[in-house]
Amino acid sequence: PLSCVMVFVVTFVGFLIHVYSAGYMAHEDGYQRYFTYLNLFMGAMLMVVLGNNFLVLFVGWEGVGLCSYLLIGFYFKEKFPPYAGRKAFIVNRIGDFAFLIALFALAERFGSVGFGEIFGAIEHDPSLVTGDYVLGLSFAAFVALCLFIGATGKSAQIPLFVWLPDSMAGPTPVSALIHAATMVTAGVYMVVRANALFQLSHGVSELVAVVGCLTAIFAATIGLAQTDIKKVLAYSTVSQLGYMFLAAGVGAYSAAIFHRGTHAFFKALLFLGSGSVIHAMSGEQDMRSMGGLKKALPVTYATFTIGTIAIAGIPPLAGFFSKDQILAAAFAEHKWMWVLGLITAG
């Protein structure tokens, strides 16, 4: 069921981004190169969610990392995009190193990297992973911690969130793809997929919730002070990902995936809407020089408003239901996280 939800969101939102890209990139150089990268990105993300073991997941994981590098640095003749692409690539390597350590530990302990074999063995005998391992941690806690460090890189949590705002250097549909359909939600998927390990290591789950909660409010406050239309949306993505990790940390795994699904739709909508605004403004991204676009872009105005209400969590739109579920789970576990989550939504 988890893979089904992910496949649906990746392919459906990805398809709409492809359709939008056909028009958006029509006057750009490198049209073929752009679509080659875009399809490779989709293929890598599907590999992440369809693999039945950690190794295939990791190959897809590296694939989306490579594609983000290629697409963020798409305008390689300019100065900033290649720098931003390198930054994304290098920051992600930090997380991937920890992921690899977890992969080796699992292979050594279980003689397999298959989800079925590992989770089946844990379900049959939890004591396999609850004994002391290294650094005063149990095996489950050590592996969960390494996996979470991998997820902080891919899903832009404190302290490895620095690459995501710079990912705006790529074409706008790419931003929509990275932030909504693919890449950044791979970390959330991986934590939820490996929830058996997180459930047996309470301390690491607490850490996931705390990091998610702090990232949510931290990124939201930075977003308030941005003037670039795409950077506001980028920091909002970091904030919403924090929400997803908050949910995963307090054990509300279904709420995390529910929010991942709803977020993909309204975040893609907002990014594609911002692309429409940027085109109308002949490439201008500074919000201080915008205003009165309602008359010029009535359709964009209407869709952007819907996206904004949805992401703000105002009923009856989708964002309300998923955010509310996460806040309810946080309220049951830690009242202070619920308070911070509520302020973040505000």
Secondary structure, DSSP 8 states (H G I E B T S, - for coil): -HHHHHHHHHHHHHHHHHHHHHHHTTTSS-HHHHHHHHHHHHHHHHHHHH-SBHHHHHHHHHHHHHHHHHHHT-STTSSHHHHHHHHHHHHHHHHHHHHHHHHHHHHHHHS--BHHHHHHHHHH-THHHHSEEETTEEHHHHHHHHHHHHHHHHTT-TTTTTHHHHGGGS-HHHHHIIIIISGGGHHHHHHHHTHHHHHT-HHHHHHHHHHHHHHHHHHHHHHHT--BHHHHHHHHHHHHHHHHHHHHHTT-HHHHHHHHHHHHHHHHHHHHHHHHHHHHTTT--BGGG---HHHH-HHHHHHHHHHHHHHTT-TTSHHHHHHHHHHHHHHHH-HHHHHHHHHHH-
